[in-house]
Amino acid sequence: MGGGNGRTDRSVLAVPFRRGPSMRLRLFRRTRPRLVLLGSVLVVALFALPAQDLVVVPPDSSGLSIDRLTLPYEFRTHIKHIVVLMMENHAYDNYFGTYCPVKGTYCRNVADGEPANLCVPLDPNNTKAGCAKPFPFTPVNWSLTSRLPHGFPAGNAAYANGSMDGWYLGEGSGLDPFGYYNGSTIPLYWDLAEQYGLGDQFFSSTLAYSLPNHWHLVAGTAPNESISHIFGSTILPVRHGNDSKYLGQANHTRSAEDLLLNSSVSWSYYDHSLVNYSTAIQDVPTKLGEAYGLFNAQAAKAESYNASFNPHFVNNTQFYGDAANGTLPSLSWLMPTFAESDHPPQNVTLAESYVASVVNAVESSPDWNSTVLYITWDDFGGFYDHVTPVHIAGTQTLNLTGFRVPVLVISPYTKVNYVSHTFGYFESLLRLMEWRFHLGCLAPMDCNAPIPFDYFNFHQPPRAPIFFSTNPANWTYPMALQAPGAPPPPPTGPYVPPASFLNFSAPGAGEAID
């Protein structure tokens, strides 16, 4: 049988930052008497935060500890810049299914990867048909040429009412969905996980392809029509007949830009600059208009093109200069171009090189000591994952999240070699942004999203940067773990990425492929 019963710790503890007898009573009943004075000081500090903030803190096996209570307060104190880089189309098991199956020198925690002896039925209704075992892809720059559908129909078929046994028939792509990478084939990603933090219970927000998941990242929901407003072959996207319906729904969907409109919070969406809406909603023979692009959902909204919002949408190459100049905005959404996006059939090593360049840009920035970078992938891409999606009201696909996707957490305060088992999804990153800068929230999925605080240790001094080569020939896993308290390297000047990453290419037909 498929692995539909994977271990998942989804319990959370809601800690309201407001004064109240029940909260005080619960805290002091569960805190040792000798910590009462310290606890009272910390509670006063925490309750000084705005009353509307509701923070979800991971459970602590030893009870409600002081450290867990102060994490949100310390996050606000130390982190002034949040960057989210969203790559494309890889499930957690596809990239990290064999990462850290047991504890060891380079595995501080055991990760929830593919179970031993896993074999997924080729036909759940015919046990004699055999099963498919996950297998490793071997060439480092392996590129996919099979179909691997990853819209709702394929995802729902793979989910198979929770049995997770419908992958072979649902995908219709042979054995490719069961292939996976490892430390030999994606050493850069594994090195990032080894040196920083990886989440193994992080899910895409809806059981569908790129566009609705990009909506969830910025809006806490998605227009229903986004699930099916386009369809395409593996070469050229084709307009769906309901584009006007999609645009109508998009224009009535509040998003992060609406929360930011009357705030003093700086922000940039690093993808591409917006021209004008009348042009954006038209098609040219070789591609969809930018309003239908998948990497910037807010480009479907007419308001994004007005003077209040347009200057915040810039080419992704500008990120390097802003990082080098110490002018990173408080909030950054960063999108790759299609060639570097990790979307099959694009070269995986090129995507890794791009990610390395972004990490280096952040780490060499004057803003490094106050920045956190989250790297995630927008959907499962048709690749197998053994953990069952979670039921959450507010998503368009049977109130189900999508399948697991990786999330990497890079910051000077991230625990070394850490695997988090805390449940989260894309709205967890949106909620973190909203909470950190007192922006309110948009919809039930972001308003109630758990915030991933457990990756951090703010009692340690800021960690020294770790620079990663963009040349695949220099990658090897594992690399030496950073020693605690390692001194920072001598200044070498602003980071300069490879020239190819500085040559911005406008979105083409490829970006509209799901």
N, C-alpha and C positions, 0 to 999 in steps of 0.2 A: 504494500500500500504506500501511497505518497505520504510525505511527512506533514500531515495536517495537524498533528498534535505537538508541534514544536513548543519548547518552553518559552513563555513570554511573561515577564513581570510587568503588568499594566496597572498595578495599584499605585495610587497617588495620594498625597496628603495635602489638602487645601488649607493654607494658612492665611487667614484674612488679616491684613495689616490695619486693624482698627481696635481701639480699646474696648474691652468688654469683660464682664466678670467671668464668663465661661472660659474665655481664652486664658485669663490669668490663672484661674483655678486649674485648668488642664496643664498649663506649663509647670506650675509649682508642684503639683502633685507628682509629676513625672521627672522632676529635677531633684537631685540630691540637696539636702539642707545646706551643705557648705557652699553651694553655688547660688543660693537665693539672692545674695547681694549682687553678684555678677549678673545673674539672670535678670534682675529687676532693671539694672542699668541698660542691658541690651534690649529688653522689651521696650523701655522708654524710647531708645534710639529707633527701634523698628517702627513703633507706633507713631513716630513723628512723620513717617512717610504718608503720602496722600491716602485718604480713607477709601478711595475707590479702587485701589490696587488690590487685586486678588492674585496671589502667587501660588503656583503649585510646586511643592518641594518634594523631591523623591523621598520615599520612606527610608528610615534608618533602622537597621536591625537592632540597634541598641536603644531604641526609643527616640523621642524628640530631642535631639542634641542641640546644644547651643550653636555649634558650628553650622548645622543645617539651617537653623533659624537665621543666622547672620549672613549666609551666602547671598541672598538677594540684596541686602544692604551693601555688602562689600562689592558686589557686581556694579552697582550704581556708582560707587566710590571710585572704582578702578577703570571701568570700561566706558570710553567716550565715543568709540567708533565701532559700528557693527557692519560687517561686510558679508553678503551672501552671494556665493558663486554657484550657479545652477548649471550642471552639466546635463548630459542626455542619456537616457535609455539603458540603464544597467540595474538589475536587481541586486540585492545584497548578496545572495548566494553566488551570483555570477562573478562577483569580484572578491568577496571575503568569506565564501562558504567553507573554505579550508583554513582560514586564519585562526590561529591560537585555539586549537581544539583541546589543549591541555596547558597547564601553567608551566612556565619555564623562564629562562633568562630573558627572552624577548616577549614573553607573554605574561604580564602581571595578572591578567584576568582571563578566564575561559570565555570565548565568544560563542554565541549561539549559531553555529554553522550547520552544514548539512549532516544529518545523522549518519553514523556508520552503517554500511550495508544498505543504504537507500536504493530503492529500485522502484521507479514510477510506472504504473501499469500503462501499457500501450492501448488497452481497451478495458476500462473498469468493469464492463459488462461481460468480458470474456477472459477469464483468468488464464486460459491456455494461450492467449496471444503473446504472452511474455511481458517484459518490462524494460524500461530504459534506465541505465545507471549513469549518474553524472560522470563526466570524463574531463580531463584537462585539455584545454587548447594549448598547443605547443609553440608555434611560431610567435615571437615577441610582437611582431606587427601584424598579427592575424586580422583579417578584415572579413566581415560577414557579407555574404551575397544572397543568402536565403531570405525568405519573406518575413518571418517572425512578426506576425501581426500583434499589436498591443493596444488596440482600442477596447472598448467595453465588451463587445461580443466575444473576443478571444479571451479576455481576462475573466469574464464570467464563466466561460466554458472551462477554463483551467481551474477556477475556484471550485466548481462542481458542488455547489451547496455546502461548502466547507470541508469536503473530503480532500481537496487539493490533488485529485487524481485525474483531472481532465486535461492535463497539459499536452499530451502527445496529440490527441485528436483536436483539441481546441486551437493549437498553434498550426497544425498542418505543415510543419517545417522540418520534418524528420527529427534527427537527434540534436540539431543545433541548439534548441532551447536548454538542453541539459549540459552544455559545455560550460566550463568555468576557467577563470584565470587564477594564478597563484603568485607567490613571491618571485618566481622565475619569469613570469610573463607580464606582470604589472608591478615591478619592484618599487617604482616611485610611489604608487598609492599605498603599498604595504609599509614602506618606510615612513610615510606621513602618519599612518596609523600607529606604527611602533613608537615614533617620537612624540606624538601628541595624543589626541583622543578620537575614538571611533564609536559610533552608536550602532548597536545590533538589534534595537527594537524601534527603529525609525521607519515610518511608512510614508509613501506618497499619499496624497490626500484623497484621491478618488481613483476608482478602478478603471482608468482610461489612459489616453495618450497625453501628449505634451500640453496642449492648449489649456484644457480645464485645470491641470495641475499648476500651470503657471498662474492661472487666475487665483487659485487657492493661496498661492504664495503671497499675493498682494491684496487679496480681497476677502479671504476667509470663506469664500464661496465661488461659484462659477455660474455664468448663464447656462441654463439647461441646454440651450441650443449649441453650446460649445462642445458638447459631447459628440455631435455628429454634423457640425456645420460644413466641414470639408471632408472629402475622401480623396484618395489618390493611389496611384500605382507607386512602385518603388522609385520611379524616375521623375514623374511630373504630377504635381497636385492638380486637382480638378475642382472647379467651383461647385458647391452644393447649391441647390435651388433656393435655400432659405437664408442666404447671406443677409438679406435685409432684416429678417427676424433675429438673426444673431446680433447684428449691429444694434437693433432696438433694445434687446435685452442687455447688451454690454453697456449701453449708455444709461441704463437705469441701475447699474451695479456700482455701488459705492466701493471705493478702493483706497489704498494707502494714500494716494495723492489727495484725496478729500480730507483725510485726517490731518495731513500736513499743511493744508492750504493756509490756515490761520495760525500756524505755529511758527516759532522761531528756529525750528530744527532744520539743519541743513541736510540735503539729500540729493542723490544723483542715481539715475537709472542708466547704467553703462551698457548700452546695447548699440543703438544708432540714433542719430538725431532725427527728429520728426520734421516733415516738410509742411504739408497742409492736408487737412482732412479730406477735401474733395478729391485730391490725388490719391490719398491713402486708401480710399474705399473703392478705387477702380482697379481693374486688372490690366496687365499688359500681356502680350502673347506668351511670354516665357515664365511668368510668375504671378502669384497673387499679390494684390496691393498690400502695403505694410500694415494696414488695419487688420488683416487676416493672418499676420505672422504669428508664430507660436512662441517666440521667446520674449515677447513684450505684450502681454494681454491688454495693458492699458492703452496701447496704440489703437484699439478698437473704439475708444471713447473720444467723442468730438472735443470734449473739454481739454484733453491732453495736448491739443494743438494751440491752445490760447496762451496768452502771454504769462499767465500765472503758473503754468506747468511746463510749457515747451522748453524753456532753458534747462530744465532738470534732466531732459532726455538727451544724452550725449553719446558719442562713439566710444566703444569699449576701450580703444587705445588710450583715451584720456586718463584712464585709471592709473597707468604707470606714472604719468607726470604728477597727478594729484598726490599719489603716495610718496613720490620722491620729494615733492615740495612741502610735505607736511600739511597738506590742505585736504586730506580726506574728509568728506562730509560726515556728519554723525551717522547717517544711514546710507548704505550703498547696496544696490542690486547690480551684480555683474554677470553679463551673459557672453559666452564665447561666440565667435562666428561659427558657421556650420562646419567648416573644415576642421576646427579644433574642438568641436562640441562633444566628441565621444559617441556620437550617433552613428551606429553601423550604416553604411560600410566604411565610415571614416577610420583613419589609422589611429589605433589606440595609443601608440607611443607619441604621436603628435599631440593628442589630448593631454597625456601626462606631461609633456614638455610645457604645454601652455599652463597647466595647473602649477607646475614648478615655478614658472615665471611669475605667476600671481602671488604665490607664497613668498618668493624672494622679494617682490616689490613691497609687500606688506612688512616683512621682517626687516628690511633695510630702511623703512620709512621712519622719519622722526616721530611718527604716531604709533610705532610698534608697541610701546609699553602701555598703551591705552586702547588697543584694538583687538577684536576677536574676528576671525574669518571662519565662516561655515562653508563647507564644500559639500554639495549633495547632487543627486541625479534625479531628473524630473519624473521618470516612470520606469517600470520594469523592463521595457524594451522587448518584451516577448521572452525574456529569459526566466528560467525556473527559480522559484523561491519556495522553501518548504513551510514557512510560517503563514498561518491563516490570517487574512485581513481582519480588521477590527470593525465592529458595528459602532458607528458614530452618526448621530442625527446631523443632517446638514450637508452631506455629500450627495451628489446626483446619482450615484450608482448603487441602488439598493441600500442606501445608508451604510455603505462599506467604504473603508479606506482602500487605497490601492495596496499592492504588495510592498514588502520592505525594499528600501533603497539605502545605500550607504550614506552616512553623514560623517564628515571629518571636522574636528574642531581644533583650530590653530590659534593659539594666543600665548602670550608670555606667562599666563597663569594656568594653562592647561596642564593637568597631571600627566607626567611622563608615562607613555606606554599603557594608556587607560582604555578600557572597554566599558562603555555605559550600557546598562540593561534597562534604562529608563524609557518608558513608552513616549513616543512623540510622533509628530507628522509636520507637514510644511507650516501649518498655522502655529506650531510651537515657535518657529523662528519669527513669524510675523508678530506673535504675541509678545515675544521678547523685545522686539523693536518698539512696539506700542507701550509696553510697560516701562521700559527704560526711560523713555522720553515723555511719559505722561500724556499719551495721545488718545486714550480711550480705546475702543475696539469697534469692530464692524458687524460681526455675525456670530452666531453661537459657536462655530468651530474655532474661531480665534479667541473669542471672549473666554472660552472654557478650556483652551489648550494648555497642556502641561508645559512649563518652561524648563528647559534642560540646564539646570544649575550645577549638576553634580560633576561636570567635567573639570571644575576649577578648584584650585587651592590658592586662596588669596593671602594665606599666611606666608607663602614663599616669596622671595624677591622675584622681580620679573626675570623670566628665563632669557638667556642669551639667544639671539637668532641662530637658526640652523639653515644654512643656504644649501639648496639642492640644485645639482647640475640639470640643465635642460638638454644635455646630450645623453641619449640612451646608453651610449657606450660606457658611461661613467656610473650607471645605476647598478646597485647590488643590494639584495636583501639577505640577511639583516645588516643594518649599519650600526655602528657603536651607539649605544644609548647615551644621551646627554647626561653628564654627571651633575648631580645637584650642586647649585651654586657656581656653575661654570662661568668664568669671566667672559664678558662680551668680546668679540673679536675687534681688532683695531679698525677705525673708520676707513672705508675704502671709497667713499663718495657715493652718489646716488646710483641705485641699481639700474642697469641698462639691459632690457630684455633682448632676445634675438630680434634682428631686424624684421623678420617675417611677421612677428607679432605686433609690430608697429605700423604695418601697412594695412589699414582698415579696408575691408571689402564689404560693400553694402550688402544687405540681405538679398539672397537670390532664391531661385526656385527651391533649392534644397531645404531652406529653413522651414518651408511650409509643409514638408513631408512630416508625417506624424511620428 
